[in-house]
Amino acid sequence: MKKPAPEPKPKPKPKTAGRPTGGGALSKSLIAEAALAHIDEFGLGAFSMREIASQLGVYPATVHWHVSTREALLAEVAATVMAQVTPPAGTLAWQAWITELFHRCRAAVRRHPNVAQLLGAQLVSNGSLPTELVEGVLAALAEAGFEGQSLLEAYNCVIAAMLGFLTMEFSPLPADNTQAWAEELRERVHTIRPLDHPVLARNLPLLANKAFIVRWDNGTTVPLDSSFERHIRITIDGLEAFARRVKGV
């Protein structure tokens, strides 16, 4: 008696370019929030798409389906941090609007200091393209009287002034041997010779650990509050003087 012929094996389903299985509840915003939380805890240097996928309990391909590249995800992280930074339009005089913008941006960076360097890269290269921010700054400067080439120049000054200070204030400390690095730098600062650098040595009690370059803590532990307020005032004063020059006053 012949044995019955084995049933044919089912043909494998063809591969498609659609959404990977698993992670059905994921979205680009949820992935960006997970990436931001990871950067907050471990720093920008430890960030990878594979690590974010592991934290979310999905395969890396699932993350890549929502956000194609590492750079694209970092742009989404920058956009997440900056989401509530831009003040409402039409509620403040232009000087007060720019002041509020600077304060909001600094508050966002203080909540996520490990993102400071990322913001400088992503916003300056328009990786995250925060159009609401761009529109708001341009509208404030147009109210101040800038147009054409002077509007372009004033706009670049505002963005550089805002991001430049924060990038420096919250620049990351070395990940390895942070304490030893801080102690070495503190010792080097306090052994500056008055004969070689008389002005620096004379002002060292004022500057040490509270001025850029001659400090060993960043803004997370030693915030530069008074310098930031003066920085805003100098920026506004400079814009007002530039506006008067443009108008020929």
C-alpha positions, 0 to 999 in steps of 0.5 A, spaced: 500 500 500 502 506 497 503 512 502 499 518 501 503 523 498 506 529 503 502 535 502 505 541 499 509 546 503 505 553 503 509 558 499 513 563 503 509 570 503 513 575 498 517 580 502 514 587 501 516 594 502 511 595 507 511 597 515 515 591 519 511 587 523 511 589 531 511 596 533 504 597 531 503 603 536 509 606 534 509 613 531 515 618 529 513 622 535 513 616 540 520 614 537 523 621 538 521 622 545 524 615 547 530 618 543 530 624 547 529 620 554 535 616 552 540 622 550 537 625 557 540 619 561 546 617 557 548 623 553 549 624 545 555 620 544 551 613 547 545 614 542 544 609 536 538 607 532 539 600 535 539 602 542 532 606 541 529 600 538 531 595 544 528 600 549 522 600 545 522 593 544 522 592 537 527 591 531 531 596 528 527 596 522 521 598 525 524 604 527 527 605 520 520 605 517 518 611 521 525 615 521 529 613 515 536 615 518 540 617 525 540 624 522 533 624 521 531 622 528 536 627 531 532 632 527 526 630 530 529 630 537 531 637 536 524 639 534 521 635 540 525 640 544 524 646 541 516 645 540 514 650 545 520 655 545 516 660 540 512 665 543 505 666 541 505 672 535 502 679 536 502 679 543 509 682 545 513 688 542 518 685 538 524 687 544 519 683 549 518 677 544 525 676 542 527 676 550 521 671 551 524 667 546 531 667 549 528 665 555 524 659 553 529 656 549 534 656 555 529 653 559 528 648 554 535 646 554 536 646 561 531 641 561 535 637 556 542 639 557 545 633 553 541 636 547 545 643 547 550 641 542 545 637 537 540 644 537 546 648 534 547 643 529 540 641 527 537 648 527 543 651 524 543 646 518 536 646 518 535 639 519 529 640 524 527 646 520 522 649 525 518 654 521 514 657 526 521 659 530 523 662 523 517 666 522 516 669 529 523 671 529 522 674 522 516 678 524 519 681 530 525 684 526 520 686 521 516 690 526 523 693 528 523 696 521 528 691 518 527 689 511 531 686 505 539 685 506 538 688 513 533 683 515 537 677 513 543 680 517 539 681 523 535 674 523 542 671 523 545 675 529 538 673 533 539 665 531 547 665 533 546 669 539 541 665 542 544 658 540 551 660 541 550 662 548 546 656 550 551 651 546 557 654 550 553 654 557 551 647 556 557 644 553 558 637 555 563 635 560 568 629 558 564 623 559 570 619 562 574 621 568 570 627 569 572 629 576 579 628 575 578 632 568 575 638 573 580 638 578 586 638 573 583 644 569 581 648 576 589 647 578 591 650 571 586 656 572 589 657 579 596 657 577 596 662 571 602 667 572 600 674 573 607 676 569 604 672 563 597 674 563 596 680 568 589 682 566 586 675 567 590 673 573 587 680 576 580 678 575 581 671 576 576 671 582 571 674 578 572 669 572 574 662 575 568 657 573 563 663 572 566 665 565 567 661 558 573 657 557 576 658 564 570 654 568 570 646 569 562 646 570 557 647 565 550 650 566 547 644 569 551 645 575 553 653 575 548 656 570 550 663 568 544 667 569 546 674 570 551 673 564 545 670 560 540 676 562 546 681 560 547 677 553 539 678 551 540 686 553 546 687 549 543 683 543 536 687 544 541 694 544 545 692 538 538 690 534 535 697 536 542 701 534 542 697 528 535 699 526 536 706 527 542 706 523 538 702 517 533 708 518 538 713 518 536 716 524 
